[in-house]
Amino acid sequence: MKRVYIAIGIALYIKMLIMPNPTADVTDISIIESVVTDSGVPNAVAGILFRNRLYDTIFEVIVFTLAIMGVRFLMANEQPSKQVYQFTDQSSIILARLGATITALVGVELAIRGHLSPGGGFAAGVAGGTAIGLVAITSSSQWMEQIYKHLNAATWEKISVLIFIVLAAITLAGIELPHRELGTLISGGIIPLLNVLVAIKVALGSWAAILLFIRYRGLL
């Protein structure tokens, strides 16, 4: 059997050496220009994620949702930590909260203008989660949980996922909003809205995970 495997390996190696690799003739067409034209947004990456690869992006959002659910499930049987380590010196608290403010503003910018410049929903959500994490290590964990429950963050997280899946399914069915003028804030059809929904989902999901780790592990 080993001889068969070795023979197959040698045959594949010879095939790669002898047979030429197929190449597409792209001398008369720019892939980036084609993506920008089809999606209606200057950021070709956003066009690929929310149009050309929208089917994959749906499952990326679902995988992130399952990951947050997994954190809740794995820590359900653990005992809450008796001690939570946080920043106590005033200089560290001021710097962390200043960083949180800047990061939150960057996250909002990436969510709103992610289809026009480098950025997008996933990057915006990470920035939002980072801002929440910086606040969490300088504030009371009880206060953070009260804010989370008062804002119904868990409910909004689920709603954002459902709306994203519905809008993505409509887009995959071939129904699209007008692209409008390329380069303007309200352009690209449904892509800007999908960007915002992903940002909300990732930020709120990160918030939930941070609270769980603080409650059961006591530190970040």
C-alpha positions, 0 to 999 in steps of 0.5 A: 500500500505504501508503494501505491501512495508513493507512486501517486505522490510521484505522479502528482509531482510530475503532473505539476511539473509538466502541465502548465497552470491555467491562467485567465486572460485579464489584460483587458479587465481590472478585477478591482474595477469590476468589483467596484462597478458591480458593488457600487462602493469604492472599497473593493474588499467591502464589495467582495465581503458583502456581495461577491462572498456574501454567502460566506460572510453570512456563515462568518457571522453565524460562527461568531454567534456560535462562539459567543454561545459557546463561551456562555455554555462552557462557563455556565457551571463555573463559580463566579470569581471572588476577586476581580483585578482592575486598574486602580491608579488614576493615571491608568484609568484616565489613559484607558478611558481616553483610549476607549473613547478614541477607539469607540469613535474609530469604530463608529467611523469604520461602521459608517464609512467602511464601504468608502475607505479601508475598514468595515463591519468586522473591523468596526466591531473589533474596535467597539469591543476593544473600547468596551474592554478598556472600560471594563478593566477600569469600572465595576463589573456590576455596573457593566452588567447593569448597563448591559441589561439596561440597554438590552444588549443581548436582545439587540445582538440577536436582532442584528443577526436576524436582520443581517441574515434576512437582508443578505438572503434578499440580496442573494435572491437578486433584489438590490437597492439602487447603488446611487452615486459612487463615493457618496455616504449613501451608496452601494445599495445594502452594503452600508447597512450590512456593515453597520449590522455586523459592527453592532453584532461583533461589538455586542458579542464581544461585550457579552464575552468580556462580562462572562470572563470577568464574572467567572475568571476575575480578570481579562 
